Amino acid sequence: DVRFVGLVNQAMTCYLNSLIQTLYMTPEFRNAMYKWECHNQDDTTSSIPYQLQHLFLLLQTSNKESVETTGLTRSFGWDSSEAWQQHDIQELCRVMFDALENTFQGTDQADLIKRLYEGTMKDYVQCCECHHESARNDTFLDVPITIRPFGATTSYKSVIEGLNAFVEPETLDESNQYYCEKCDKKCDAKKGLKFTKFPYLLTLQLKRFDFDYSTMHRIKLNDCMQFPQILNLNSFTEDTSKDTTSSSTDDDPVNTGCSNGVGMNEQSSEEEASSVDEGIDFESQLSHRRKRRNNFIQEGPYVYELFSIMIHSGSAAGGHYYAYIKSFENNRWHSFNDQIVSSITNLDIEKTFGGVSYPRTSSSYYSTFSSNSSSTNAYMLMYRQINKQRNSMFMETTELPSHIQDLVHREEEEERLRIMKIEQERNMCSIRLFLRHPSLVGHLVQPILDKTFEFHKDTTLVDAVKQAHMLMRIKSEVVPVDRCRLVKYDHINDVLDRSYDIDSEDGEKTLSQLLGGPRNSYLFDLLLETRDEGEKFEKYECGGVTLKIFLADPEALNLHEQVTIRVTEQQTVLDMKTRIAEKLNLSLGSMLVVHERYRGECHILTKDSKTLKSEGFFRSAKLYVDLMTEEESSSDSLKLEDTRLWNILDKIANLLTINIVLPSVILRKKSRTTEKKYQNKSLMPQYSNCGEIESFWQIPELSHEDQTNEGERRRNNSYDNDSMLSSVLNDLPGKCYPGHVVQCAALEPTLDYTKALMYADSDSNTTGDPSITDNRTNPDGTGDAHVCAHKPKQLPIVTNEPVKSVMWNDNKSILSSSEGILDSVSRSRRERTISCSSAASDGWGVSSEIAQKQFYFRVLEVQQNENEENKPCKELHVEMDKRMPLLSLKRHLAHFVGTATRRFVIYRKYASGQENEMSQLTEDFRSIPNSTLFVVKLGRALRKDEYRCKLYQLKLYEEETAKPLMNWVIQRGLTVGDARNLLCEDISEQCDIHTQPERIRIRKKMWKTPSQVYLENDKFGTNISLYGTIEFFIEFLDKPE
């Protein structure tokens, strides 16, 4: 028996598979494809003929059940998404034929499509009076057969009826008369088509899809359309067209459906019954068929036999394509349904006629949506002309051309290599391998490395350790192979399960045996464990407890790298402490051990006689170890909150890493408004002419309350000359004076910022004189009193030495170094507290407790970047306590921005580019994830009950009615009348528009449409809503309102 191979459906490529199988089962087409030779072997990927030739070869020689079509679809230029789009078979066939014709130009196969599939017809108009005929010749590749005429309720019953309707002429009469040149007048005429030559391979398309104008939807016509196996078309050629009307009028559905042809229904009922089980073509039927076929051949050359039925199952919205194809080798029919190829019966083919479900009981098929109507029916038919001189058989493999033979050998070699690779992969095992060693990974960010470890199933444990050692690229002079071993490891929970020791019975087994058999993946991992020279490996048995120990580093306020120890649940706490002391070289008596039972829940292990199991140790445990201070050792009832270790754990648990982008230009400009507001020249801040600020925000000037506080501070001579601080700052690079425009580049880029900047207090003024009290700070506790002073402002403390210790949640300094000016300045800043007696009365609404509390803050790195406006700016990489309020963060950033905390605003920037202003000074950063980006912009920060809004100028009689005017700050409770008075001055200053308050109208803005006009007594927050994005229209009137 002939063996057939299926095609894999990529997603929705069933229509492609049906057409490819039909072309492959056409001997003349397949043989022609084999004869063509591709001379450009470098461009085979995009060559449709080459990929089609290659696919035909796979269908003929492959031992698989099905083969892929990805190479062919890739040559079409399709991406992966095209495989999910269903197309029409006829459309695909024409596209493929066009591509073949273009490629075959100049070769022996240049006329392949024309020779096999192209027919000719005549489009004519014949005068009814003189019978003069005007015509032109056309070519066709397929013949469309109408299922149901437009506007009709019944359909054609057979292909013959459809062909008769196709060639039936229409009459041109009345207003549509034809102008006959011979008669020299308009006459009635007949217009139609005549076949002049049928192709060798005839394609009939059954027009199953139509458009329903009543529902305005595309529909599928499932009506019955019978077709014969032997089709006689001699009566349809031009010479015998007069006989086309002699079709049968017999009521027999077989004759009616297959006039002038041989239908499959002409078999006897016994033959049909037997064909259900045995197939279609049998020896008992062949003689009768041949006799009828010979009779048709005597009538003319155009006698065809059916060999392919392409079927659509579904609706107009979508469905599935497959094909019934007859093999010319054994004359048997088979179903090619993607990957599945199977034999079919006569009954299966007859069901593709369409109409009601089989068996049919009526010859009337007019209901498209009948409940008995089958949606599986023939869509395209392929016939081959019966011609002994032209009919060919398939080439045998031994008869293939030499270039195809070479392609066969290459395919066989690739298949052999593929099988070898599969066999090799079947014997290979794969598992994740981890490595943790301080000397190897100390320079990396991650404390543990992992790679995929692949090994043969017969690899011994000794060889596996060597391969793992090479895979991790460990230098033998650092850690030789004999100081390594493999341990069963659970990476998710960081638990050591058991060890595989070479010197035990495990050394005689293969690694796959130790792991439970060869597999492509395992539910656990392996750890390549190392030991120091002179140290011995401890054997790990199943069921132990893995201790993850972190030794405290008090000087750096951090923890050392993890150290792993294995113990059992039956050991006591004292036994465990002894093991830890030996491993870390610590004194057992002065060691403080803290157990973290749950996340965030820690307690000191003091009961040495208890077992680890009773203390809640199971599988793994996390321990923190530190050496107790003298005060901690002498305490009878030591609490964890009173220890030095607690400060470290508290810092790590609340540590947050963020990035902060500073403004490109720092500090404020000198403005006319400031000079105007300060009538007393002695109180006016002194500015230097160092440039203007370029910023999106206009910098609002001091409010009346700010002026009062400023004058009071100056009258009290709050700004003290600190000679020691001045000398320090004069020696530091990049001096920063109040009012001075300071570029971010003033920070020295050569300094080691990763160690340099650490703050643990507020930005209150620094003094070297202990006799001076701290009443220099603002009553609001913001520490802004020094901003407008004449004296230099303190810069961040910069040093190349790491800070030894930092005051933590108390007012005492633990500085270990007492020498040096920088340390003196640092000590004086840390030893002060902030006076916040009237913090809640200023409008900031910050309590003295929040303003006085101190939090960890450290600048790790300062990078030079560009902002959105492509201007240079500095970006700080910061570590801070997530419990720190916004006010404290602004105090730290004031050192870098070079202005008071009220003069800049912090925005949180999201990945989408959206920026949200942070205005609540008591808001902390607990909900902020790591690596969040913040942007600092110059501009007055909002006080309590203040809102930022955008103002647009309304121009009703211009094309652009809404023009951005300025950004403004509005206060809750302010009346519209008062707002107009303030607006008049601000608009004059910022927008250079001079008007009177009575000529300013404030209106509600709804998208781009002006709405309600606000009256003079309306209050913001009461009559006017303040929420979300606040926008108003400002309309300038010609006269007072």
Residue pairs with C-beta under 8 A, 6 or more apart in sequence:
1 330
2 327
2 329
2 330
4 59
4 327
4 334
4 336
4 341
5 58
5 59
5 60
5 62
5 64
5 65
5 66
5 67
5 341
6 17
6 65
6 66
6 67
6 336
6 337
6 338
6 339
6 340
6 341
7 16
7 17
7 20
7 21
7 59
7 66
7 67
7 68
7 69
7 336
7 338
7 339
8 66
8 67
8 68
8 69
8 338
8 339
9 17
9 338
9 339
10 68
10 69
10 70
10 73
10 83
11 83
11 84
12 83
12 84
12 85
12 86
13 69
13 73
13 83
14 86
14 320
14 321
14 322
14 338
15 86
15 87
15 88
15 89
15 92
15 321
16 69
16 72
16 73
16 87
16 92
17 69
17 321
17 322
17 336
17 338
18 89
18 310
18 311
18 321
18 322
18 323
18 336
19 89
19 92
19 93
19 96
19 310
20 52
20 55
20 69
20 72
21 59
21 323
21 325
21 336
22 308
22 310
22 323
22 325
22 382
23 29
23 30
23 52
24 30
24 55
24 56
24 59
25 307
25 308
25 325
25 326
25 327
25 328
26 201
26 307
26 308
26 382
26 384
27 328
27 391
27 392
27 393
27 394
28 116
28 200
28 201
28 390
28 392
29 112
29 116
29 201
30 56
30 394
30 395
31 392
31 394
31 395
32 109
32 112
32 116
33 49
33 52
33 53
33 56
34 53
34 56
34 57
34 395
34 400
34 401
34 404
35 108
35 109
35 401
36 49
36 53
36 104
36 107
36 108
36 109
37 401
37 403
38 44
38 47
38 49
38 50
38 53
38 403
40 47
44 50
44 51
44 54
45 51
45 71
45 74
45 75
46 74
46 75
46 77
47 75
47 103
48 72
48 75
48 76
48 96
48 99
48 100
48 103
49 99
49 100
49 103
49 104
50 75
51 71
51 72
51 74
51 75
52 72
52 96
52 100
53 404
53 407
54 71
54 407
55 67
55 69
55 71
55 72
57 404
57 407
57 408
57 411
58 67
58 411
59 67
60 397
61 397
61 408
61 411
65 339
66 338
66 339
73 82
73 83
76 82
86 318
89 310
89 321
89 379
89 380
90 142
90 205
90 380
93 141
93 142
93 203
94 141
97 113
97 117
97 141
100 112
100 113
101 110
101 112
101 113
104 110
104 112
113 141
115 200
116 199
116 200
116 201
117 141
117 142
117 199
117 200
117 201
117 203
118 139
118 140
118 141
118 199
119 139
119 140
119 141
119 143
119 195
119 197
119 198
119 199
119 202
120 137
120 138
120 139
120 140
120 195
120 196
120 197
121 137
121 138
121 139
121 140
121 193
121 194
121 195
121 196
122 135
122 136
122 137
122 138
122 193
122 194
122 195
122 196
122 238
123 135
123 136
123 137
123 138
123 193
124 133
124 134
124 135
124 191
124 192
124 193
124 194
125 133
125 134
125 135
125 172
125 178
125 189
125 190
125 191
126 132
126 133
126 134
126 169
126 189
126 190
126 191
127 133
127 178
127 180
127 182
127 183
127 187
127 188
127 189
128 171
128 187
128 188
128 189
128 190
129 180
129 183
129 187
129 188
130 180
130 182
130 183
130 187
132 180
132 181
132 182
132 183
134 181
137 196
141 199
141 203
142 203
142 204
142 205
142 380
143 163
143 166
143 202
143 203
143 204
143 205
144 166
144 205
144 207
145 156
145 159
145 162
145 163
145 166
145 204
145 205
145 206
145 207
145 225
146 156
146 162
146 165
146 166
146 207
147 155
147 156
147 162
147 206
147 207
147 208
147 210
147 221
147 223
147 225
148 154
148 155
148 156
148 210
148 221
148 223
149 156
149 165
153 366
154 364
154 365
154 366
155 221
155 223
155 224
155 225
155 365
155 366
156 162
156 165
156 225
157 224
157 225
157 226
157 253
157 256
157 257
157 363
157 365
158 225
158 226
158 227
158 256
158 257
158 258
158 259
159 204
159 225
159 226
159 227
159 228
159 231
159 257
159 258
159 381
160 228
160 247
160 257
160 258
160 259
160 260
160 261
161 247
161 256
161 257
161 259
162 206
162 225
163 233
163 236
164 244
164 245
164 247
166 193
167 192
167 193
167 194
167 195
167 236
167 241
167 244
168 192
169 190
169 191
169 192
170 190
170 191
170 192
171 188
171 189
171 190
171 191
172 178
172 188
172 189
172 190
172 191
173 188
177 186
177 187
177 188
177 189
178 186
178 187
178 188
178 189
178 191
179 185
179 186
179 187
180 186
180 187
180 189
194 237
194 238
194 241
195 233
195 236
195 237
195 238
196 237
196 238
197 237
198 233
198 236
198 237
198 302
198 304
198 385
199 385
200 384
200 385
200 387
200 390
201 382
201 383
201 384
201 385
202 231
202 233
202 304
202 382
202 383
202 384
202 385
203 380
203 381
203 382
203 383
204 227
204 380
204 381
204 382
204 383
205 379
205 380
206 225
206 377
206 378
206 379
206 380
206 381
207 221
208 220
208 221
208 222
208 312
208 377
208 379
209 218
209 219
209 220
209 221
209 316
210 218
210 219
210 220
210 221
211 217
211 218
211 219
212 218
212 219
217 316
218 316
218 317
219 316
219 368
220 312
220 314
220 315
220 316
220 368
220 375
221 368
222 354
222 355
222 368
222 373
222 374
222 375
222 377
223 354
223 355
223 365
223 366
223 368
223 373
224 353
224 354
224 355
224 356
224 360
224 365
225 353
225 354
225 377
225 378
226 253
226 254
226 256
226 257
226 258
226 263
226 265
226 353
227 257
227 258
227 306
227 353
227 378
227 381
228 257
228 258
228 261
228 262
228 263
228 264
228 306
229 262
229 263
229 264
229 305
229 306
230 261
230 262
230 289
230 292
230 293
230 296
230 303
230 304
230 305
230 306
230 386
231 261
231 303
231 304
231 305
231 306
231 383
232 260
232 261
232 296
232 299
232 302
232 303
232 304
233 260
233 302
233 303
233 304
234 240
234 260
234 296
234 299
234 300
234 301
234 302
234 303
235 241
235 243
235 244
235 246
235 260
235 299
236 244
236 302
237 300
237 302
240 300
247 259
247 260
248 255
248 256
248 259
249 256
250 256
251 363
253 265
253 360
253 363
254 263
254 265
254 266
255 263
256 363
257 263
257 265
257 353
258 265
260 296
261 296
262 289
262 292
262 293
262 296
264 280
264 346
264 349
264 350
265 350
267 275
267 285
267 346
271 282
271 284
271 285
272 346
272 347
274 282
275 282
275 345
275 346
275 347
276 345
276 346
276 347
277 345
279 332
279 333
279 343
279 345
280 332
280 333
280 344
280 345
280 346
280 349
281 331
281 332
281 333
293 303
293 305
293 386
296 303
297 303
297 386
301 385
301 387
302 385
303 385
303 386
304 383
304 384
304 385
304 386
305 383
305 384
305 386
306 326
306 381
306 382
306 383
307 325
307 326
307 328
307 382
307 383
307 384
308 323
308 324
308 325
308 326
308 380
308 381
308 382
309 323
309 324
309 325
309 349
309 352
309 378
309 380
309 381
309 382
310 321
310 322
310 323
310 378
310 379
310 380
310 381
310 382
311 321
311 322
311 323
311 324
311 352
311 376
311 377
311 378
311 379
312 319
312 320
312 321
312 376
312 377
312 379
313 319
313 320
313 321
313 322
313 375
313 376
314 320
314 375
315 375
319 375
321 379
322 335
322 336
322 337
322 338
323 335
323 336
323 337
324 333
324 334
324 335
324 336
324 344
324 348
324 349
324 352
325 333
325 334
325 336
326 332
326 333
326 334
327 333
327 334
328 393
328 394
329 393
329 394
332 343
333 343
333 344
333 348
333 349
334 341
334 342
334 343
334 344
335 341
335 342
335 343
335 344
335 348
347 358
350 358
351 358
351 374
351 376
352 376
352 377
352 378
353 377
353 378
354 365
354 373
354 374
354 377
354 378
355 365
355 373
355 374
355 377
356 362
356 365
356 370
356 372
356 373
356 374
357 372
357 373
357 374
358 374
367 373
384 391
385 391
397 408
400 408
425 520
427 456
427 457
427 458
427 518
428 454
428 455
428 456
428 457
428 518
428 520
429 454
429 455
429 456
429 457
429 511
429 512
429 515
429 518
429 519
429 520
430 452
430 453
430 454
430 519
430 520
430 521
431 452
431 453
431 515
431 521
431 522
431 524
431 525
431 526
432 450
432 451
432 452
432 453
432 491
432 525
432 526
433 450
433 451
433 452
433 453
433 468
433 471
433 472
433 525
433 526
433 527
433 528
434 448
434 449
434 450
434 489
434 491
434 525
434 526
434 527
434 528
435 441
435 448
435 449
435 450
435 472
435 474
435 527
435 528
435 530
436 447
436 448
436 449
436 527
436 562
436 564
437 479
437 530
438 561
439 478
439 479
440 449
440 474
440 478
440 479
441 447
441 448
441 449
442 561
447 561
447 562
449 472
450 491
450 525
451 471
451 472
453 467
453 468
453 471
453 526
455 464
455 467
455 511
455 512
457 510
457 512
457 518
458 510
458 512
459 467
459 510
459 511
459 512
460 507
460 509
460 510
460 511
461 486
461 500
461 502
461 506
461 507
461 509
461 510
461 511
461 514
462 502
462 507
464 486
464 511
465 481
465 484
465 485
465 486
465 502
465 528
466 481
468 484
468 486
468 526
468 528
469 481
469 484
469 528
472 528
474 484
474 530
479 530
483 530
483 531
483 532
483 533
484 528
484 529
484 530
485 499
485 500
485 501
485 502
485 528
485 529
485 537
486 499
486 500
486 511
486 526
486 527
486 528
486 529
487 496
487 497
487 498
487 499
487 500
487 526
487 527
487 528
487 529
487 540
488 496
488 497
488 498
488 499
488 500
488 515
488 524
488 525
488 526
488 527
489 495
489 496
489 497
489 524
489 525
489 526
489 527
490 496
490 497
490 524
490 525
491 525
493 619
493 620
494 546
494 548
494 620
495 546
495 619
495 620
496 527
496 540
496 544
496 546
496 564
496 566
497 524
497 540
497 542
498 540
498 541
498 542
499 529
499 537
499 538
499 539
499 540
500 506
500 511
500 514
501 507
501 537
501 539
504 539
506 514
512 518
512 519
515 522
516 522
529 537
531 537
538 566
540 566
543 568
543 569
544 566
544 567
544 568
544 569
545 566
545 567
545 568
545 569
545 612
545 617
545 618
545 619
545 620
545 621
546 564
546 565
546 566
546 619
546 620
546 621
547 564
547 565
547 566
547 567
547 576
547 580
547 620
547 621
547 623
548 562
548 563
548 564
548 620
548 621
548 622
548 623
549 562
549 563
549 564
549 565
549 580
549 583
549 584
549 623
549 624
549 625
550 559
550 560
550 562
550 563
550 622
550 623
550 624
550 625
551 559
551 560
551 563
551 584
551 625
551 626
552 559
552 560
552 624
552 625
552 626
552 644
552 645
552 648
553 559
553 560
553 648
554 626
554 644
554 648
554 805
555 802
555 804
555 805
556 802
557 647
557 648
557 651
557 805
557 806
557 808
557 856
558 648
558 652
559 624
559 648
559 652
563 583
563 584
565 579
565 580
565 583
567 575
567 576
567 579
567 612
567 617
568 612
569 611
569 612
569 613
569 617
569 618
570 611
570 612
570 613
571 611
571 612
572 608
572 609
572 610
572 611
572 612
573 605
573 607
573 608
573 609
573 610
573 611
573 612
573 615
574 608
574 609
576 612
577 588
577 591
577 593
577 605
577 608
578 588
580 586
580 591
580 593
580 623
580 625
581 587
581 588
581 591
584 625
586 625
586 627
587 627
590 627
590 628
590 633
591 625
591 626
591 627
591 628
592 604
592 625
592 626
592 627
592 628
592 632
592 643
592 645
593 604
593 605
593 623
593 624
593 625
594 602
594 603
594 604
594 605
594 623
594 624
594 625
594 626
594 640
594 645
594 649
595 602
595 603
595 604
595 605
595 615
595 616
595 617
595 621
595 622
595 623
596 602
596 621
596 622
596 623
596 624
597 603
597 616
600 653
602 624
602 640
602 649
603 640
604 638
604 640
604 643
605 615
607 615
612 621
624 645
624 649
626 643
626 644
626 645
626 648
628 638
628 643
629 644
632 638
632 642
632 643
632 644
635 642
640 646
647 808
647 809
650 808
650 809
651 808
651 856
651 881
654 881
654 882
654 883
655 856
655 879
655 880
655 881
655 882
656 879
656 880
656 881
656 882
656 925
656 928
656 930
657 860
657 877
657 878
657 879
657 930
657 931
658 878
658 880
658 925
658 928
658 930
658 931
658 932
658 933
658 934
659 875
659 876
659 877
659 878
659 931
659 932
659 933
659 934
660 875
660 876
660 878
660 893
660 906
660 933
660 934
660 935
660 936
661 865
661 867
661 873
661 874
661 875
661 876
661 909
661 933
661 934
661 935
661 936
662 744
662 873
662 874
662 875
662 876
662 893
662 896
662 897
662 936
663 695
663 744
663 873
663 897
663 904
663 936
663 937
663 938
664 694
664 743
664 744
664 867
664 869
664 871
664 872
664 873
665 691
665 693
665 694
665 695
665 741
665 743
665 938
666 741
666 742
666 743
666 744
666 897
666 898
666 899
666 938
667 693
667 738
667 739
667 740
667 741
667 742
667 897
667 898
667 899
668 687
668 693
668 699
668 739
668 899
668 903
668 938
669 687
669 691
669 692
669 693
669 699
669 741
670 687
670 689
670 739
671 699
671 701
671 989
672 989
673 701
673 985
673 989
674 684
674 685
674 701
674 702
675 684
677 701
677 702
677 707
678 684
678 685
678 707
680 711
682 714
683 707
683 710
683 711
683 714
685 710
685 738
685 739
685 788
686 739
686 790
687 739
688 737
688 739
688 740
690 740
690 741
691 741
692 741
693 699
693 741
693 938
694 871
695 937
695 938
695 939
696 937
697 905
697 937
697 938
697 939
697 967
698 939
698 966
698 967
698 990
699 903
699 938
699 939
699 940
700 939
700 940
700 969
700 986
702 710
705 842
705 843
706 902
709 778
709 779
710 788
713 719
713 776
713 785
716 775
718 775
718 776
718 785
719 765
719 776
719 785
719 786
719 789
719 790
719 791
720 765
720 767
720 769
720 772
720 776
720 791
721 791
722 766
722 767
722 768
722 769
722 791
723 768
724 768
724 821
724 824
724 825
725 766
725 767
725 768
725 792
725 794
725 825
726 791
726 792
727 821
728 821
728 822
728 825
729 735
729 736
729 792
729 794
729 795
730 792
732 795
732 798
733 746
733 747
733 748
734 742
734 745
734 746
734 747
734 748
734 795
735 746
735 792
735 795
736 742
736 746
736 792
736 793
736 795
736 898
737 792
737 793
738 786
738 787
738 788
738 789
738 790
738 793
739 788
740 898
742 898
744 872
744 873
744 874
744 896
745 864
745 872
745 874
747 862
747 874
747 896
748 798
749 862
749 864
751 798
751 800
752 800
753 859
753 860
753 861
753 862
754 860
754 861
755 800
755 801
755 802
756 798
756 799
756 800
756 859
757 796
757 797
757 798
757 858
757 859
758 803
758 806
758 857
758 858
758 859
759 796
759 797
759 857
759 858
759 892
760 806
760 807
760 808
760 830
760 854
760 855
760 856
760 857
761 807
761 829
761 830
761 832
761 854
762 783
762 834
762 851
762 852
762 854
762 888
762 891
763 783
763 891
763 892
763 894
763 895
763 901
764 774
764 776
764 777
764 783
764 829
764 832
764 834
765 774
765 776
765 777
765 783
765 785
765 786
765 794
766 794
766 825
766 828
766 829
767 828
768 824
768 825
768 828
770 828
773 835
774 832
774 833
774 834
774 835
775 835
776 785
776 786
777 783
777 785
777 834
777 835
777 836
778 784
778 785
778 842
779 836
779 837
779 838
779 839
779 841
779 842
780 836
780 838
780 839
780 842
780 843
780 844
780 846
780 851
781 834
781 835
781 836
781 839
781 844
781 846
781 848
781 851
781 852
781 887
782 844
782 846
782 851
782 887
782 890
782 891
782 900
782 901
782 902
783 834
783 891
783 894
783 901
784 900
784 901
784 902
786 793
786 794
787 793
787 899
787 900
787 903
793 898
794 825
794 895
795 895
796 859
796 895
796 896
797 822
797 825
797 826
797 829
799 822
803 826
804 815
804 816
804 817
805 814
805 815
805 816
806 814
806 830
806 856
807 813
807 814
807 830
807 854
808 856
809 853
809 854
811 831
811 833
812 831
813 827
813 830
813 831
815 823
815 826
815 827
815 830
817 823
818 827
833 852
834 851
834 852
836 846
836 847
836 848
836 851
836 852
837 848
839 846
839 847
839 848
839 851
840 846
840 847
840 848
843 943
843 944
844 887
844 921
844 943
844 944
845 921
845 922
845 943
845 944
846 887
846 921
846 922
847 922
850 885
850 887
850 922
851 887
853 888
854 888
855 880
855 881
855 883
855 884
855 888
856 879
856 880
856 881
856 884
857 878
857 879
857 880
857 881
857 884
857 888
857 889
857 892
858 878
858 879
858 880
859 876
859 877
859 878
860 877
860 878
860 879
861 876
861 877
862 874
862 875
862 876
862 877
863 874
863 875
863 877
864 872
864 873
864 874
864 875
865 872
865 873
865 874
865 875
866 872
866 873
867 873
874 896
876 896
880 889
880 925
882 924
882 925
882 926
882 928
883 924
883 925
883 926
884 924
884 925
885 921
885 922
885 923
885 924
886 906
886 918
886 920
886 921
886 922
886 923
886 924
887 901
887 921
887 922
889 906
889 925
890 901
890 904
890 906
890 921
890 941
891 901
893 901
893 904
893 906
893 936
894 900
894 901
894 904
897 903
897 904
897 936
897 938
899 938
901 941
902 940
902 941
903 938
903 939
903 940
903 941
904 936
904 937
904 938
904 939
904 941
905 917
905 918
905 919
905 936
905 937
905 938
905 939
905 940
905 941
905 942
906 917
906 918
906 934
906 935
906 936
907 915
907 916
907 917
907 918
907 934
907 935
907 936
907 937
908 915
908 916
908 918
908 928
908 932
908 933
908 934
909 915
909 933
909 934
909 935
910 916
915 935
917 942
917 948
918 934
919 941
919 942
939 967
940 969
942 948
942 969
943 971
945 971
945 972
945 973
945 1021
946 969
946 970
946 971
946 972
947 969
947 970
947 971
947 972
947 1020
947 1026
947 1030
948 967
948 968
948 969
948 970
948 1030
949 967
949 968
949 969
949 970
949 1030
949 1031
949 1032
950 964
950 966
950 967
950 968
950 1029
950 1030
950 1031
950 1032
951 965
951 966
951 967
951 968
951 983
951 1031
951 1032
951 1033
951 1034
952 962
952 963
952 964
952 965
952 1005
952 1031
952 1032
952 1033
952 1034
953 962
953 963
953 964
953 965
953 1033
953 1034
953 1035
953 1036
954 961
954 962
954 1003
954 1010
954 1033
954 1034
954 1035
955 961
955 962
955 963
956 1010
956 1035
961 1008
961 1010
962 1005
962 1008
962 1033
965 987
965 991
965 1034
966 986
966 987
966 990
966 991
968 983
968 986
970 979
970 1020
970 1026
970 1030
971 1020
972 1020
972 1021
972 1026
973 1019
973 1020
973 1021
973 1022
974 1019
974 1020
975 1016
975 1017
975 1018
975 1019
975 1020
976 1002
976 1014
976 1015
976 1016
976 1017
976 1018
976 1019
976 1020
976 1024
977 997
977 1016
977 1017
979 1002
979 1020
980 997
980 998
980 1000
980 1002
980 1016
981 997
983 997
983 1000
983 1002
983 1034
984 995
984 996
984 997
984 1000
987 993
987 995
987 1000
987 1034
988 994
988 995
993 1036
995 1036
996 1040
998 1040
998 1041
999 1036
999 1037
999 1038
999 1039
999 1040
999 1041
1000 1034
1000 1035
1000 1036
1000 1037
1001 1013
1001 1034
1001 1035
1001 1036
1001 1037
1001 1041
1002 1013
1002 1014
1002 1032
1002 1033
1002 1034
1002 1035
1003 1010
1003 1011
1003 1012
1003 1013
1003 1014
1003 1032
1003 1033
1003 1034
1003 1035
1004 1010
1004 1011
1004 1012
1004 1013
1004 1014
1004 1024
1004 1032
1004 1033
1005 1011
1005 1031
1005 1032
1005 1033
1010 1033
1010 1035
1014 1023
1014 1024
1018 1024
1020 1026
